[in-house]
Amino acid sequence: MGFKVGIVGLPNVGKSTMFNALTKSKNAEAANFPFCTIEPNIGVVAVPDARIEKISKIANSKKIIPTLITFVDIAGLVAGASKGEGLGNKFLSHIREVDAIVHLLRCFESDEIQNVNKTVDPIRDFEIIETELMLADLDSLEKRIGKKNKNIIENEELTKLIEKSYECLKEGKNPYFLRNEFDSKILNSASILTLKPKIIVCNTGEESISTGNQYTEIVKSRFKDEEVVNISAEIEQQITELGEAEALEFMKELNIIETGLDRVIRSSYKALNLSTYFTAGPEETRAWTIPTNCKAPDAAEVIHTDFKKGFIKAETIGYEDFIQYNGEAGARDKGKLRVEGKDYLVKDGDILHFRFNT
């Protein structure tokens, strides 16, 4: 089950630097001028999860396979992108393909790094991007409604979402609040830019990583209901260039307990409303990504479609029980291994073994 998260922001806010650090690569050219990133760079990264190491150790697995998320470094946006300004058309086509959006906001001052605006104002920068997404959606939905009126039939709930979003946009309102009124499947199928889940990331200077600054405080106040993460993209990239011991020492000096990038990855996972279950055995311990509140047969399908078609039951052990009783045998002896049927809602951290007909 693949998920894509797009990193967006105005030119020179640190997108490519953050992407390089995030994917531990040099794929994105970092340069001090707008539009150096023309085609989107794509990197697949592991979701940090301390549980998989503990499960693997108990199961005595030969290898570990973590769950993954794809990050896309999307070209910088400017006002007028919805009308094709800058690299607007490329930006909008690339962003339609992602499942969630990381808004990277400039929360640092620098005379060395060119800013497309004269002042540092993360809220203004965010609103420039959101305005362009709203304008693009308004144009797109107008065309879709026109086609619908020509006897193109859409799902009733989807039609309602499209019409409500369009009415909001016509009035100059962001329809993001509609996320609370519709099912996630409908929201995902709508392909409406302004309805994609958001993660707000503040790119700060080194001195503000742990304490924040006046700009990050403004951002947190504005986005109380969203995932907000502070990072210093430049420092994060430096960390990835060090060996493990050196990186830990460097982080200790900076009073960093975990990297900001780990928090960005987890926040993206959370914003997408995803959960993780595990399979464990002597060959491998593996993490699997599923939507939260996923039924057991649907979770089994992530491994193979045949698992869902022939689903019989799921032998289930909760993560805490697996750890406390030292694996499957101990959990079974203590009555903590359960046999669940088709209606079971898989819990985050469950260790599952599926029984199915071939």
Buried (B, 14 or more C-beta within 10 A) or exposed (E): EEBBBBBBBBBBBBBBBBBBBBBEEEEBEBEEEBBBBEEBBBBEBBBBBEBBEBBBEBBEBEEBBBBBBBBBBBBBBBBBBBEEBBBBBBBBEBBBEBBBBBBBBBBBEEEEBEBBEEEBBBBEBBBBBBBBBBBBBBBBBEEBBEEBEEEEEBEEBBBBBBBBBBEBBEEEEBBBEBBEEBEBEBBBBBBBBBBBBBBBBBBBBEEBBBEBBEBBEBBBEBBEEBBBBBBBBBBBBBBBEEEEEEBEEBBEEBEBEEBBBBBBBBBBBBBBEBBBBBBBEEEBBBBBBBBBEBBBBBBBBBBEEEBBEBBBBBBBBBBEBBBEBEBBEBBEEEEBBBEBEBEBBBBEBBBBBBEBEE
